[in-house]
Structures are given as C-alpha cells and as structure tokens.
Amino acid sequence: MTIPNLITILRLVLVPALVLAMLQARWDWAFAGFVVAGISDGVDGFIARRFNQQSRLGAYLDPFADKLLLVSVFVVMGFIAQLPLWLVVTMVSRDALIVCAVLLSTVMAHPVEIKPFLVSKANTAIQIVLAAVVLGELAFAVHLDPLRPALILLSGVLTVTSAAAYLVAWLRHMSGYGEGGKSG
C-alpha cells in the first residue's frame, strides 16, 4: 500500500461526505470537499511519479476515484436541478458504454485497453470546471452567467464526441482492424 493509494482511498471516502453536503445544501462544505478532492488527486499523482510509488492498484484506483467523484457530483446536481438532466444522462451513459464495452470485450476473450483520447481528457477537464463553477456559485451566492450555460453546452458536445471516439475505437478493436488482421 503506497502513500498515493492511501490518498486515493481517502478521496473515495470523501465522495459520500461530499454528496451528503450537497443534498443538505451545505454548499460551503461541498465546494471545500470538491477542492480538497481535486488537490488530493494532484498530490497523489505527484507523489507517485516523483517518488516512484506508482502501482498497478493505483493505476485502476485513481481513475475510479475521479470518475466516482464526478459522476456523483453530476447526478446530485441533476437531481437538485442545478444541471440539466440531459447532460447528466449523457455523461452517465457515456461512462456506462465504456464500462460495458470493456467488460464485453473481456468476456469475449478480446480484451481492450482503454487509453484516454485527447477529447476525453478535454471532456473531463470541462466537467471538473463545470462542477467547480456550479458548486462555487452555490457556495458564494454568485451567478457566473454566461459561463455556466457555455460550460454545459461544451460538456455535452465533448461527452458525445468522446463517446463516439471510444465506440469507433472499440468497434475497430473488436473487428480486428486495429490489430492488423481479423480476429477469430
């Protein structure tokens, strides 16, 4: 168990507290929790690289913690009508599509390694900014119009584009085009 993995586990434990703070309209605590989670994500990555504490567990645990945090925040924001439901459904559907594709390819004995595309990294960055803006608006009672609507639209476009990119890559992989020949 490495220090970065412990930090990531603490980030996982923070998610239910963050969700509870949001459901109780404790926006100051929710915003602070989101900021702490973001900082801890940077810290665990820095420690892992700088002190050679990268691990196989961390390679799976860190993106899982990040995704759990973002999906949880988006679902609650949709539930309390701070984000449009179409965006939340699109985001969750994209993530479910990726998980199902990975599981299906593994079950079919043709496992696929998912490596993030540039559009997916941009999508995640915009989703983080959007979540921080909404939590910040609620915590500090400010309105950052037209920033929120622009981020919502951009997040929707990037989510759909990212889903399409993963789907095309997965279909190529499963049909054997990505590996120089047909698979059996």
C-alpha positions as CSV (number, residue, x, y, z in Angstrom):
1,M,0.0,0.0,0.0
2,T,1.6,3.2,-1.2
3,I,1.0,6.8,0.1
4,P,-0.6,7.8,-3.2
5,N,-3.0,4.8,-2.9
6,L,-3.9,5.9,0.7
7,I,-4.6,9.4,-0.6
8,T,-6.8,8.0,-3.3
9,I,-8.7,5.9,-0.8
10,L,-9.3,9.0,1.3
11,R,-10.7,10.7,-1.8
12,L,-13.0,7.7,-2.3
13,V,-14.2,8.1,1.3
14,L,-14.7,11.9,0.7
15,V,-17.3,11.2,-2.0
16,P,-20.2,10.2,0.3
17,A,-19.5,13.2,2.5
18,L,-19.5,15.5,-0.5
19,V,-22.8,14.0,-1.7
20,L,-24.3,14.4,1.7
21,A,-23.2,18.0,2.0
22,M,-24.8,18.7,-1.4
23,L,-28.1,17.0,-0.5
24,Q,-28.2,19.1,2.7
25,A,-27.4,22.3,0.7
26,R,-24.2,22.8,2.6
27,W,-22.6,24.4,-0.4
28,D,-19.6,25.7,1.5
29,W,-18.7,22.2,2.7
30,A,-19.5,20.7,-0.8
31,F,-17.2,23.2,-2.5
32,A,-14.4,22.7,0.0
33,G,-14.7,18.9,-0.3
34,F,-14.6,19.2,-4.1
35,V,-11.5,21.4,-3.9
36,V,-9.8,19.0,-1.4
37,A,-10.6,16.1,-3.7
38,G,-9.1,17.9,-6.6
39,I,-5.9,18.9,-4.7
40,S,-5.5,15.3,-3.4
41,D,-5.8,14.0,-7.0
42,G,-2.9,16.2,-8.0
43,V,-0.9,15.4,-4.8
44,D,-1.2,11.6,-5.2
45,G,-0.1,11.8,-8.8
46,F,2.9,13.9,-8.0
47,I,4.0,11.7,-5.1
48,A,3.5,8.6,-7.3
49,R,5.7,10.0,-10.1
50,R,8.3,11.9,-8.0
51,F,9.0,9.1,-5.5
52,N,8.4,6.2,-7.9
53,Q,5.3,4.9,-5.9
54,Q,3.3,4.0,-8.9
55,S,1.4,0.8,-8.5
56,R,-1.0,-1.4,-10.5
57,L,-3.7,-0.8,-7.9
58,G,-3.2,2.9,-8.2
59,A,-3.5,2.7,-12.0
60,Y,-7.0,1.4,-11.5
61,L,-8.0,3.1,-8.2
62,D,-7.1,6.7,-9.2
63,P,-9.3,7.0,-12.3
64,F,-12.1,5.1,-10.5
65,A,-12.0,7.6,-7.7
66,D,-12.0,10.5,-10.1
67,K,-15.0,9.1,-12.1
68,L,-16.9,8.2,-8.9
69,L,-16.5,11.8,-7.7
70,L,-17.5,13.4,-11.0
71,V,-20.5,11.1,-11.6
72,S,-21.7,11.5,-8.0
73,V,-21.5,15.3,-8.2
74,F,-23.2,15.4,-11.6
75,V,-26.0,13.0,-10.6
76,V,-26.8,15.1,-7.4
77,M,-26.6,18.3,-9.4
78,G,-29.1,16.9,-11.9
79,F,-31.3,15.7,-9.0
80,I,-31.4,19.1,-7.5
81,A,-31.9,20.8,-10.9
82,Q,-28.5,22.6,-11.0
83,L,-27.6,20.8,-14.2
84,P,-29.9,19.7,-17.0
85,L,-30.9,16.1,-16.8
86,W,-29.9,15.6,-20.5
87,L,-26.3,16.4,-19.6
88,V,-26.3,14.0,-16.6
89,V,-27.9,11.2,-18.6
90,T,-25.4,11.8,-21.4
91,M,-22.4,11.7,-19.1
92,V,-23.6,8.6,-17.2
93,S,-24.5,6.8,-20.4
94,R,-21.1,7.5,-21.9
95,D,-19.3,6.0,-18.8
96,A,-21.7,3.0,-18.8
97,L,-21.0,2.5,-22.5
98,I,-17.3,2.4,-21.9
99,V,-17.5,0.0,-18.9
100,C,-19.9,-2.3,-20.8
101,A,-17.6,-2.3,-23.9
102,V,-14.6,-3.2,-21.8
103,L,-16.5,-6.0,-19.9
104,L,-17.9,-7.4,-23.2
105,S,-14.6,-7.5,-24.9
106,T,-13.1,-9.2,-21.9
107,V,-15.8,-11.8,-21.7
108,M,-15.4,-12.4,-25.5
109,A,-11.6,-13.0,-24.8
110,H,-10.6,-10.0,-26.8
111,P,-9.8,-7.5,-24.0
112,V,-9.4,-3.9,-24.9
113,E,-7.1,-1.5,-23.1
114,I,-8.8,1.9,-22.8
115,K,-6.4,4.8,-23.2
116,P,-7.9,8.3,-22.9
117,F,-8.2,10.3,-26.1
118,L,-7.4,14.0,-26.1
119,V,-11.1,14.7,-26.5
120,S,-11.8,12.6,-23.4
121,K,-9.2,14.5,-21.4
122,A,-10.7,17.8,-22.5
123,N,-14.2,16.4,-21.6
124,T,-13.0,15.5,-18.1
125,A,-11.4,18.9,-17.6
126,I,-14.5,20.8,-18.7
127,Q,-16.7,18.6,-16.4
128,I,-14.4,19.4,-13.5
129,V,-14.5,23.1,-14.3
130,L,-18.3,22.9,-14.6
131,A,-18.8,21.2,-11.3
132,A,-16.4,23.7,-9.6
133,V,-18.3,26.6,-11.1
134,V,-21.7,25.3,-10.0
135,L,-20.5,24.5,-6.5
136,G,-18.7,27.8,-6.3
137,E,-21.8,29.7,-7.5
138,L,-23.9,28.0,-4.8
139,A,-21.3,28.3,-2.1
140,F,-20.6,32.0,-2.7
141,A,-24.1,33.0,-3.9
142,V,-22.8,34.4,-7.2
143,H,-24.0,33.9,-10.8
144,L,-21.4,33.4,-13.4
145,D,-23.6,33.8,-16.5
146,P,-23.0,33.1,-19.3
147,L,-20.2,30.8,-18.1
148,R,-22.4,28.0,-16.7
149,P,-24.6,27.7,-19.9
150,A,-21.4,27.7,-22.1
151,L,-19.8,25.0,-20.0
152,I,-22.9,22.9,-20.0
153,L,-23.1,23.1,-23.8
154,L,-19.4,22.4,-24.2
155,S,-19.5,19.5,-21.8
156,G,-22.4,18.0,-23.7
157,V,-20.6,18.3,-27.0
158,L,-17.4,16.8,-25.7
159,T,-19.2,14.0,-23.9
160,V,-21.0,12.9,-27.1
161,T,-17.8,13.3,-29.1
162,S,-15.8,11.3,-26.6
163,A,-18.4,8.5,-26.5
164,A,-18.3,8.3,-30.3
165,A,-14.5,8.2,-30.3
166,Y,-14.5,5.3,-27.8
167,L,-17.2,3.5,-29.7
168,V,-15.4,3.7,-33.0
169,A,-12.1,2.5,-31.4
170,W,-13.9,-0.3,-29.7
171,L,-15.6,-1.4,-32.9
172,R,-12.3,-1.4,-34.7
173,H,-10.7,-3.4,-32.0
174,M,-13.5,-5.9,-31.9
175,S,-13.5,-6.4,-35.6
176,G,-9.7,-6.7,-35.7
177,Y,-8.9,-3.6,-37.8
178,G,-6.8,-2.1,-35.0
179,E,-4.6,-5.1,-34.8
180,G,-3.6,-5.7,-38.4
181,G,-5.9,-8.6,-39.1
182,K,-9.2,-10.2,-38.4
183,S,-9.8,-12.0,-35.2
184,G,-11.4,-15.3,-34.9
